[in-house]
């Protein structure tokens, strides 16, 4: 265990964050509505950057196993690590998925024991840079040389965009929280915003965090592009023909520097030296 890390994985997560996820809503979040775009784009990026199955994938902070499920179905050897007991219980019921409690900042896995390490949620709730770099460094330690590390981040202006789209930005209390997040990256829990304590990244800073964790030459992939801002996005996602067009444009524009900060989510990928 790393210095300064004590107690169970569950005890190391902020109480309000634990409370948010114990509500059990995370399992369905990516399975319906406009959040399907985030799911399909995450799936698209990972299928292109992961080593071929049956590589060993450590899904750190994998929640209820929304991504672990399809990774196992694709033939990967998947182990899911999460600090929320409910998530571990849900993921442990999935075919081909081993799930256990753990903390992204202090992984119990051996050095160079995985072909790929995914952090598709932990960086959202590590509000200090030191903790985020620690989690990335742990992922680097566990991944074999030549393997890969992928981490998801929420974009700095996502709260403002989301509140405007939902017509909540006119509420002074909500506007204050969203504006503070856009300015500092820190999101304070607020019922009007509908999310818990979190950190939202500037699109450039994740590259520095990867580098400080010993992961140079990282590459960013914008997930939703500008499409999460569209009011009628559900209609596009429901129509297979229009959905295919939208996903194609999102893929072709995923590295466009001028659009990286517009997407609600981004996945950054690096090969382990």
DRENDO-857077 format. One line per 10 residues: number of its first residue (from 0); for each residue z negated, x negated, y negated of N, C-alpha, C. Coordinates in Angstrom, 1 decimal. Example, Ala and Ser with C-alpha at 12.3 -4.5 7.8 and 13.67 -1.06 7.14 Angstrom:
2
0 = -7.8/-13.2/5.7/-7.8/-12.3/4.5/-7.8/-13.2/3.3  -7.1/-12.8/2.2/-7.1/-13.7/1.1/-7.9/-12.9/0.0;
***
This chain:
273
0 = 0.0/-0.8/1.2/0.0/0.0/0.0/0.0/-0.9/-1.3  0.7/-0.5/-2.3/0.8/-1.3/-3.5/-0.5/-1.2/-4.3  -0.7/-2.3/-5.0/-1.9/-2.4/-5.8/-1.9/-1.2/-6.8  -3.1/-0.6/-7.0/-3.2/0.5/-7.9/-2.9/1.8/-7.4  -2.4/1.9/-6.1/-2.1/3.2/-5.5/-3.2/3.5/-4.4  -3.9/4.5/-4.7/-5.0/4.9/-3.7/-5.0/6.4/-3.6  -5.7/6.9/-2.5/-5.7/8.3/-2.2/-4.5/8.7/-1.4  -4.5/10.0/-1.0/-3.3/10.5/-0.2/-2.1/10.7/-1.1  -0.9/10.8/-0.5/0.3/11.0/-1.3/0.2/12.3/-2.2  -0.4/13.3/-1.6/-0.6/14.6/-2.3/-1.5/14.4/-3.5;
10 = -2.5/13.6/-3.4/-3.5/13.4/-4.5/-2.9/12.6/-5.6  -1.8/11.9/-5.4/-1.3/11.0/-6.5/-0.3/11.8/-7.4  0.0/13.0/-7.0/1.0/13.8/-7.8/0.2/14.6/-8.8  0.7/14.8/-10.0/-0.1/15.5/-11.1/-0.3/17.0/-10.6  -1.5/17.5/-10.9/-1.8/18.8/-10.3/-0.8/19.9/-10.7  -0.3/19.9/-12.0/0.6/20.9/-12.4/1.9/20.8/-11.7  2.3/19.5/-11.3/3.6/19.3/-10.6/3.4/19.8/-9.1  2.3/19.5/-8.5/2.0/20.0/-7.2/2.0/21.5/-7.2  1.3/22.1/-8.2/1.3/23.6/-8.3/2.6/24.2/-8.4  3.5/23.6/-9.2/4.9/24.1/-9.3/5.6/24.2/-8.0;
20 = 5.5/23.1/-7.2/6.2/23.0/-5.9/5.6/23.8/-4.8  4.3/24.0/-4.9/3.6/24.8/-3.9/4.0/26.3/-4.0  4.6/26.7/-5.1/5.1/28.1/-5.2/6.3/28.4/-4.3  6.9/27.3/-3.7/7.9/27.5/-2.7/9.3/27.9/-3.2  9.5/27.7/-4.5/10.8/28.1/-5.0/11.9/27.1/-4.8  11.5/25.8/-4.6/12.4/24.7/-4.5/13.4/24.9/-3.4  13.0/25.5/-2.2/13.9/25.6/-1.1/15.1/26.4/-1.4  15.0/27.4/-2.2/16.1/28.2/-2.5/16.9/27.9/-3.8  16.4/26.9/-4.5/16.9/26.6/-5.8/18.4/26.2/-5.8  18.8/25.4/-4.8/20.1/24.9/-4.8/21.1/25.7/-3.9;
30 = 20.5/26.8/-3.3/21.3/27.5/-2.4/22.0/28.8/-3.0  21.8/29.1/-4.3/22.4/30.2/-4.9/22.6/30.0/-6.4  23.4/30.9/-6.9/23.7/30.9/-8.4/24.3/29.6/-8.8  24.1/29.3/-10.1/24.8/28.2/-10.7/24.3/26.8/-10.2  23.1/26.8/-9.6/22.6/25.5/-9.0/23.4/25.1/-7.8  24.2/25.9/-7.3/25.1/25.5/-6.2/26.0/24.3/-6.7  26.4/24.3/-7.9/27.2/23.3/-8.5/26.5/21.9/-8.3  25.2/21.8/-8.7/24.5/20.6/-8.5/24.5/20.2/-7.0  24.3/21.2/-6.1/24.2/20.9/-4.7/25.5/20.3/-4.2  26.6/21.0/-4.5/27.9/20.6/-4.0/28.4/19.3/-4.5;
40 = 28.0/19.0/-5.8/28.4/17.8/-6.4/27.6/16.6/-5.8  26.3/16.9/-5.6/25.4/15.9/-4.9/26.0/15.5/-3.6  26.4/16.6/-2.8/26.9/16.4/-1.5/28.2/15.6/-1.6  29.1/15.9/-2.5/30.4/15.2/-2.7/30.2/13.7/-3.0  29.3/13.4/-3.9/29.0/12.0/-4.3/28.4/11.3/-3.1  27.4/11.8/-2.4/26.8/11.1/-1.3/27.7/10.9/-0.2  28.6/11.8/0.1/29.5/11.7/1.2/30.5/10.5/1.0  30.7/10.2/-0.3/31.6/9.1/-0.6/31.0/7.8/-0.7  29.7/7.7/-1.0/29.0/6.4/-1.2/28.1/6.0/0.0  27.7/6.9/0.9/26.8/6.6/2.0/27.6/5.8/3.0;
50 = 26.9/4.8/3.7/27.5/4.2/4.9/27.8/5.2/5.9  28.8/5.0/6.8/29.1/6.0/7.8/27.9/6.3/8.8  27.9/7.6/9.2/27.0/8.0/10.2/27.3/7.2/11.5  26.2/6.9/12.3/24.8/7.4/12.3/23.9/6.5/11.5  24.2/6.1/10.3/23.3/5.2/9.5/22.0/5.9/9.3  20.9/5.1/9.2/19.6/5.6/8.9/19.4/5.8/7.4  19.1/7.1/7.1/18.9/7.5/5.7/17.4/7.9/5.5  16.8/7.3/4.5/15.4/7.7/4.1/15.6/8.6/2.9  15.2/9.9/3.0/15.3/10.9/1.9/14.0/11.0/1.3  13.7/10.2/0.2/12.4/10.1/-0.4/12.3/11.2/-1.5;
60 = 11.3/12.0/-1.4/11.2/13.1/-2.3/12.2/14.2/-2.0  12.5/14.3/-0.7/13.6/15.2/-0.3/13.2/16.7/-0.2  12.0/17.0/-0.7/11.5/18.4/-0.8/11.6/19.1/0.6  12.2/20.3/0.6/12.2/21.1/1.8/13.3/20.7/2.8  14.1/19.7/2.3/15.2/19.3/3.2/16.6/19.9/3.0  16.8/20.3/1.7/18.1/20.9/1.4/19.2/19.9/1.7  19.0/18.7/1.3/20.1/17.7/1.6/19.9/17.0/3.0  18.6/16.9/3.4/18.4/16.3/4.7/19.1/17.1/5.8  19.1/18.4/5.6/19.7/19.3/6.6/21.2/19.0/6.9  22.0/18.9/5.8/23.4/18.6/6.0/23.7/17.2/6.4;
70 = 22.8/16.3/5.9/22.9/14.9/6.3/22.7/14.7/7.8  21.7/15.4/8.4/21.5/15.4/9.8/22.7/16.0/10.5  23.2/17.1/10.0/24.4/17.8/10.6/25.6/16.9/10.6  25.7/16.0/9.6/26.8/15.1/9.5/26.6/13.9/10.5  25.5/13.8/11.2/25.3/12.8/12.1/24.4/11.6/11.7  23.8/11.7/10.5/22.9/10.7/10.0/21.5/10.8/10.7  20.8/9.6/10.8/19.5/9.6/11.3/18.6/9.7/10.1  18.0/10.9/9.9/17.3/11.2/8.6/15.8/11.3/8.8  15.1/10.6/7.9/13.7/10.7/7.7/13.4/11.1/6.3  12.7/12.2/6.2/12.3/12.8/4.8/10.9/12.4/4.5;
80 = 10.7/12.0/3.3/9.3/11.6/2.8/9.1/12.5/1.6  7.9/13.2/1.5/7.6/14.0/0.3/6.1/14.1/0.2  5.6/14.2/-1.0/4.1/14.3/-1.2/3.6/15.7/-1.1  4.5/16.7/-1.0/4.1/18.1/-1.0/4.0/18.6/0.5  2.8/19.0/1.0/2.7/19.4/2.4/3.6/20.5/2.8  3.8/21.5/1.9/4.7/22.6/2.2/6.1/22.1/2.5  6.5/21.2/1.7/7.9/20.7/1.9/8.0/20.0/3.2  7.0/19.2/3.5/7.1/18.4/4.8/7.1/19.4/6.0  6.3/20.4/5.9/6.3/21.4/7.0/7.7/22.1/7.1  8.3/22.5/5.9/9.6/23.1/6.0/10.7/22.2/6.5;
90 = 10.7/20.9/6.0/11.7/20.0/6.5/11.6/19.6/7.9  10.3/19.6/8.4/10.1/19.2/9.8/10.6/20.2/10.8  10.9/21.4/10.3/11.5/22.4/11.2/13.0/22.3/11.3  13.6/21.4/10.6/15.1/21.3/10.6/15.5/20.4/11.7  16.6/20.7/12.3/17.2/20.0/13.5/17.6/18.6/13.0  17.1/17.6/13.7/17.5/16.2/13.5/16.8/15.5/12.3  15.8/16.2/11.7/15.1/15.6/10.6/13.6/15.3/11.0  13.2/14.1/10.7/11.8/13.7/10.8/11.2/13.8/9.4  10.1/14.4/9.3/9.5/14.6/7.9/8.0/14.2/8.0  7.6/13.5/6.9/6.2/13.1/6.8/5.8/13.0/5.3;
100 = 4.5/13.0/5.1/4.0/12.9/3.7/4.1/11.4/3.3  4.4/11.2/2.0/4.5/9.9/1.5/4.8/9.9/0.0  4.7/8.8/-0.6/4.8/8.6/-2.1/6.0/7.6/-2.3  6.9/7.9/-3.2/8.0/7.1/-3.5/7.6/5.7/-4.0  6.4/5.6/-4.6/6.0/4.3/-5.2/5.3/3.4/-4.2  5.0/3.9/-3.0/4.3/3.1/-2.0/4.8/3.6/-0.6  6.0/3.3/-0.3/6.6/3.7/1.0/6.0/2.9/2.2  5.7/3.6/3.3/5.2/3.0/4.5/6.3/2.3/5.3  7.5/2.6/5.0/8.6/2.0/5.9/8.7/0.5/5.7  9.2/-0.1/6.8/9.3/-1.6/6.8/10.4/-2.1/5.9;
110 = 10.3/-3.3/5.6/11.4/-4.0/4.8/12.7/-3.8/5.5  13.8/-3.6/4.8/15.2/-3.6/5.3/15.3/-2.7/6.5  14.6/-1.5/6.6/14.6/-0.7/7.7/15.5/0.5/7.6  16.2/0.7/6.5/17.1/1.9/6.3/18.4/1.4/5.8  19.4/2.1/6.1/20.8/1.8/5.6/21.0/2.4/4.2  20.3/3.4/3.9/20.4/4.1/2.6/19.0/4.7/2.2  18.7/4.6/1.0/17.4/5.3/0.5/17.8/6.2/-0.7  17.5/7.5/-0.5/17.8/8.5/-1.6/16.5/8.8/-2.3  16.6/8.9/-3.6/15.6/9.4/-4.5/16.1/10.5/-5.3  16.2/11.7/-4.7/16.9/12.8/-5.3/16.0/13.7/-6.1;
120 = 14.7/13.2/-6.3/13.8/14.0/-7.0/12.6/13.3/-7.6  12.2/12.2/-7.0/11.0/11.5/-7.5/11.0/11.0/-8.9  12.2/10.6/-9.4/12.2/10.1/-10.8/12.0/11.2/-11.8  12.2/12.4/-11.4/12.0/13.5/-12.3/10.6/13.6/-12.8  9.6/13.2/-12.0/8.2/13.5/-12.3/7.4/12.2/-12.4  8.1/11.0/-12.5/7.4/9.8/-12.8/7.6/9.5/-14.2  6.6/9.9/-15.0/6.8/9.9/-16.5/6.6/8.6/-17.2  6.2/7.5/-16.4/6.1/6.2/-17.0/7.2/5.3/-16.4  7.8/4.5/-17.3/8.9/3.6/-16.8/8.4/2.7/-15.7  7.1/2.2/-15.7/6.6/1.4/-14.7/6.6/2.0/-13.3;
130 = 6.3/3.3/-13.3/6.3/4.0/-12.0/7.7/4.3/-11.5  8.6/4.5/-12.4/10.0/4.7/-12.0/10.6/3.4/-11.4  10.4/2.3/-12.1/10.9/1.0/-11.6/10.2/0.7/-10.3  8.9/1.0/-10.1/8.2/0.8/-8.9/8.8/1.6/-7.7  9.2/2.8/-8.0/9.8/3.6/-6.9/11.2/3.1/-6.6  11.9/2.6/-7.6/13.3/2.0/-7.3/13.1/0.7/-6.5  12.1/-0.1/-6.9/11.9/-1.4/-6.2/11.5/-1.1/-4.8  10.7/-0.1/-4.5/10.3/0.3/-3.1/11.5/0.7/-2.3  12.4/1.4/-3.0/13.7/1.8/-2.3/14.5/0.6/-2.0  14.6/-0.4/-2.9/15.3/-1.6/-2.6/14.7/-2.4/-1.5;
140 = 13.4/-2.4/-1.4/12.7/-3.2/-0.4/13.0/-2.6/1.0  13.0/-1.3/1.1/13.2/-0.6/2.3/14.7/-0.6/2.8  15.6/-0.6/1.9/17.0/-0.6/2.2/17.5/-2.0/2.6  18.3/-2.1/3.6/18.8/-3.4/4.1/19.8/-4.0/3.1  19.9/-5.3/3.0/20.9/-5.9/2.2/22.3/-5.4/2.6  23.1/-5.0/1.6/24.4/-4.3/1.8/24.2/-2.8/2.0  23.0/-2.3/2.1/22.8/-0.9/2.1/22.8/-0.4/0.7  22.4/0.9/0.5/22.5/1.4/-0.9/21.3/2.2/-1.2  21.1/2.3/-2.5/20.0/3.2/-3.1/20.7/4.1/-4.1  20.3/5.4/-4.0/20.9/6.4/-4.9/19.7/7.2/-5.5;
150 = 19.7/7.4/-6.8/18.6/8.1/-7.5/19.2/9.2/-8.4  18.6/10.4/-8.4/19.0/11.4/-9.3/18.1/11.4/-10.5  18.7/11.8/-11.7/17.9/11.9/-12.9/18.4/13.2/-13.6  17.5/13.7/-14.4/17.8/14.9/-15.3/18.2/14.3/-16.7  19.2/14.8/-17.3/19.7/14.3/-18.6/18.8/14.8/-19.7  18.7/13.9/-20.7/17.8/14.1/-21.9/17.9/15.4/-22.6  19.1/15.9/-22.7/19.3/17.2/-23.5/19.3/18.4/-22.6  19.0/18.3/-21.3/19.2/19.4/-20.4/18.3/20.6/-20.8  17.1/20.3/-21.3/16.2/21.4/-21.6/16.7/22.2/-22.8  17.2/21.5/-23.8/17.7/22.2/-25.0/18.9/23.1/-24.6;
160 = 19.9/22.5/-23.8/21.0/23.2/-23.4/20.6/24.4/-22.6  19.7/24.3/-21.7/19.3/25.4/-20.8/18.6/26.5/-21.6  17.8/26.1/-22.6/17.1/27.1/-23.3/18.0/27.9/-24.3  19.0/27.2/-24.8/20.0/27.9/-25.6/20.8/28.9/-24.8  21.2/28.4/-23.6/22.0/29.3/-22.7/21.2/30.6/-22.3  19.9/30.4/-22.1/19.1/31.5/-21.7/18.5/32.3/-22.9  18.9/31.9/-24.1/18.5/32.6/-25.3/17.0/32.5/-25.5  16.4/31.4/-25.1/14.9/31.2/-25.3/14.6/30.2/-26.4  15.7/29.6/-26.9/15.5/28.5/-27.9/15.0/29.1/-29.3  15.2/30.4/-29.5/14.7/31.0/-30.7/13.1/31.1/-30.7;
170 = 12.5/31.0/-29.6/11.0/31.0/-29.5/10.5/29.7/-30.0  9.7/29.6/-31.1/9.3/28.4/-31.7/8.5/27.5/-30.7  7.7/28.0/-29.8/7.0/27.2/-28.8/7.9/26.6/-27.8  8.9/27.3/-27.4/9.9/26.8/-26.4/10.7/25.7/-27.1  11.1/26.0/-28.3/12.0/25.1/-29.1/11.3/23.8/-29.3  10.0/23.8/-29.6/9.2/22.6/-29.8/9.2/21.7/-28.6  9.0/22.4/-27.4/8.9/21.6/-26.1/10.3/21.0/-25.8  11.3/21.8/-25.9/12.7/21.3/-25.6/13.1/20.2/-26.6  12.8/20.4/-27.8/13.2/19.3/-28.8/12.4/18.0/-28.6  11.1/18.2/-28.2/10.4/17.0/-27.9/10.9/16.2/-26.7;
180 = 11.4/17.0/-25.7/12.0/16.4/-24.6/13.3/15.7/-24.9  14.1/16.3/-25.8/15.3/15.6/-26.2/15.1/14.3/-27.0  14.0/14.3/-27.7/13.6/13.2/-28.5/13.0/12.0/-27.7  12.1/12.4/-26.8/11.2/11.4/-26.1/11.5/11.3/-24.6  12.1/12.3/-24.0/12.3/12.3/-22.6/11.2/13.0/-21.8  10.1/13.2/-22.5/8.9/13.9/-21.8/9.0/15.4/-22.0  8.9/16.1/-20.8/8.8/17.5/-20.9/7.4/18.0/-20.5  6.8/18.7/-21.4/5.5/19.3/-21.2/5.6/20.6/-20.5  4.8/20.9/-19.5/4.8/22.1/-18.8/4.7/23.3/-19.8  5.6/24.3/-19.7/5.6/25.4/-20.6/6.2/26.6/-19.9;
190 = 5.6/27.7/-19.9/6.1/28.9/-19.2/7.5/29.3/-19.6  7.7/29.1/-20.9/9.0/29.5/-21.4/10.2/28.7/-20.9  9.9/27.4/-20.7/10.9/26.5/-20.2/11.1/26.6/-18.7  10.1/27.0/-18.0/10.2/27.3/-16.6/10.3/26.1/-15.7  9.8/24.9/-16.2/9.7/23.7/-15.3/8.4/23.1/-15.6  8.0/22.1/-14.8/6.7/21.5/-14.9/6.9/20.1/-15.6  5.8/19.4/-15.7/5.8/18.1/-16.4/6.9/17.2/-15.7  7.7/16.6/-16.6/8.9/15.8/-16.1/9.3/14.8/-17.1  10.2/13.9/-16.6/10.9/13.0/-17.5/12.4/13.1/-17.4  13.0/13.3/-18.6/14.4/13.4/-18.7/15.1/12.2/-19.2;
200 = 16.0/11.6/-18.5/16.6/10.3/-18.9/17.7/10.4/-20.0  17.7/9.4/-20.8/18.9/9.0/-21.6/19.9/8.5/-20.6  21.1/8.7/-20.8/22.1/8.4/-19.8/22.2/6.9/-19.5  21.8/6.1/-20.5/22.0/4.6/-20.4/20.7/4.0/-19.8  19.5/4.5/-19.9/18.3/3.8/-19.6/18.2/3.6/-18.1  18.8/4.5/-17.3/18.6/4.3/-15.8/19.2/3.0/-15.3  20.2/2.5/-16.0/20.8/1.3/-15.6/19.8/0.1/-15.7  19.1/0.1/-16.8/18.0/-0.9/-17.0/16.9/-0.8/-16.0  16.6/0.5/-15.6/15.5/0.6/-14.6/16.0/0.1/-13.3  17.2/0.4/-12.9/17.7/-0.1/-11.6/17.7/-1.7/-11.7;
210 = 18.2/-2.2/-12.8/18.3/-3.7/-12.9/16.9/-4.3/-12.8  15.9/-3.7/-13.4/14.5/-4.3/-13.3/13.9/-4.1/-12.0  14.5/-3.2/-11.1/14.0/-3.1/-9.8/14.8/-4.0/-8.8  15.6/-4.8/-9.3/16.4/-5.7/-8.5/17.7/-5.1/-7.9  18.2/-4.1/-8.7/19.4/-3.4/-8.3/20.4/-3.5/-9.4  21.1/-4.6/-9.5/22.1/-4.7/-10.6/23.4/-4.0/-10.2  24.3/-3.9/-11.2/25.6/-3.3/-11.0/25.6/-1.9/-10.5  24.6/-1.1/-11.0/24.5/0.3/-10.6/25.6/1.1/-11.3  26.0/2.2/-10.6/27.1/3.0/-11.2/26.6/4.5/-11.3  26.9/5.1/-12.4/26.4/6.5/-12.6/27.5/7.5/-12.3;
220 = 27.1/8.6/-11.8/28.0/9.8/-11.5/27.4/11.0/-12.1  28.1/11.6/-13.1/27.6/12.8/-13.7/27.9/13.9/-12.7  27.0/14.8/-12.4/27.2/15.8/-11.4/27.9/17.1/-11.9  27.3/17.9/-12.8/27.9/19.1/-13.2/28.9/19.0/-14.3  29.0/17.8/-15.0/29.8/17.7/-16.1/29.4/18.7/-17.2  30.4/19.2/-17.9/30.1/20.2/-18.9/30.0/21.6/-18.3  30.3/21.8/-17.1/30.4/23.1/-16.5/29.1/23.9/-16.4  28.0/23.2/-16.3/26.7/23.9/-16.3/26.4/24.7/-17.6  27.2/24.3/-18.7/27.0/25.0/-19.9/27.8/26.3/-20.0  28.7/26.5/-19.0/29.5/27.7/-19.0/28.8/29.0/-18.6;
230 = 28.9/30.0/-19.4/28.2/31.3/-19.1/28.7/31.9/-17.8  30.0/31.7/-17.5/30.6/32.4/-16.4/30.7/31.5/-15.2  29.9/30.5/-15.1/30.1/29.5/-14.0/29.9/30.1/-12.6  29.0/31.1/-12.5/28.8/31.7/-11.2/30.1/32.4/-10.7  30.9/32.9/-11.6/32.2/33.5/-11.1/33.1/32.5/-10.6  33.2/31.3/-11.2/34.0/30.2/-10.7/33.5/29.7/-9.3  32.2/29.6/-9.2/31.6/29.1/-7.9/31.8/30.1/-6.8  31.8/31.4/-7.1/32.0/32.5/-6.1/33.5/32.5/-5.6  34.4/32.1/-6.4/35.8/32.1/-6.0/36.3/30.8/-5.4  36.6/30.7/-4.1/36.9/29.5/-3.5/38.0/28.7/-4.2;
240 = 39.0/29.4/-4.7/40.2/28.7/-5.3/39.7/28.1/-6.7  39.1/28.9/-7.5/38.6/28.3/-8.8/37.5/27.3/-8.6  36.7/27.5/-7.6/35.6/26.5/-7.3/36.2/25.1/-6.9  37.3/25.1/-6.1/37.9/23.9/-5.8/38.5/23.1/-7.0  39.1/23.9/-7.9/39.6/23.3/-9.1/38.5/22.7/-10.0  37.4/23.4/-10.1/36.3/23.0/-10.9/35.6/21.7/-10.3  35.4/21.7/-9.0/34.9/20.5/-8.3/35.8/19.3/-8.4  37.1/19.5/-8.4/38.0/18.4/-8.6/37.9/17.8/-9.9  37.8/18.6/-11.0/37.7/18.1/-12.3/36.4/17.4/-12.5  35.3/18.0/-11.9/34.0/17.3/-12.0/34.0/15.9/-11.4;
250 = 34.7/15.8/-10.3/34.8/14.5/-9.6/35.6/13.5/-10.4  36.7/14.0/-11.0/37.6/13.1/-11.7/37.0/12.6/-13.0  36.0/13.4/-13.6/35.4/13.0/-14.8/34.0/12.5/-14.7  33.6/12.2/-13.4/32.2/11.9/-13.2/31.7/10.5/-13.8  32.7/9.6/-14.1/32.3/8.3/-14.6/32.7/8.2/-16.1  33.2/9.3/-16.7/33.6/9.3/-18.1/32.4/9.0/-19.0  32.3/7.9/-19.7/31.1/7.6/-20.5/30.8/8.6/-21.5  31.7/9.2/-22.1/31.5/10.2/-23.2/30.9/11.5/-22.7  30.9/11.7/-21.3/30.4/13.0/-20.8/29.2/12.8/-19.9  28.7/11.6/-19.7/27.6/11.3/-18.9/26.3/12.1/-19.3;
260 = 26.1/12.1/-20.6/24.9/12.7/-21.2/24.9/14.2/-21.3  26.1/14.8/-21.0/26.3/16.3/-21.1/25.8/16.9/-19.8  26.1/16.3/-18.7/25.8/16.9/-17.4/24.2/17.0/-17.3  23.8/18.1/-16.7/22.3/18.3/-16.5/21.7/17.2/-15.6  22.5/16.8/-14.6/22.0/15.8/-13.6/23.0/14.7/-13.4  22.5/13.5/-13.0/23.3/12.4/-12.8/22.7/11.7/-11.5  23.6/11.1/-10.7/23.2/10.3/-9.6/23.7/8.8/-9.9  22.7/7.9/-9.8/23.0/6.5/-10.0/22.9/5.8/-8.7  23.9/4.9/-8.4/24.0/4.3/-7.0/24.2/2.8/-7.2  23.5/2.1/-6.3/23.6/0.6/-6.3/23.6/0.1/-4.9;
270 = 24.4/-0.9/-4.6/24.4/-1.6/-3.4/23.3/-2.7/-3.4  22.5/-2.8/-2.4/21.4/-3.7/-2.3/21.9/-5.1/-2.1  21.5/-6.0/-3.0/22.0/-7.4/-2.9/21.5/-8.1/-1.6;
***
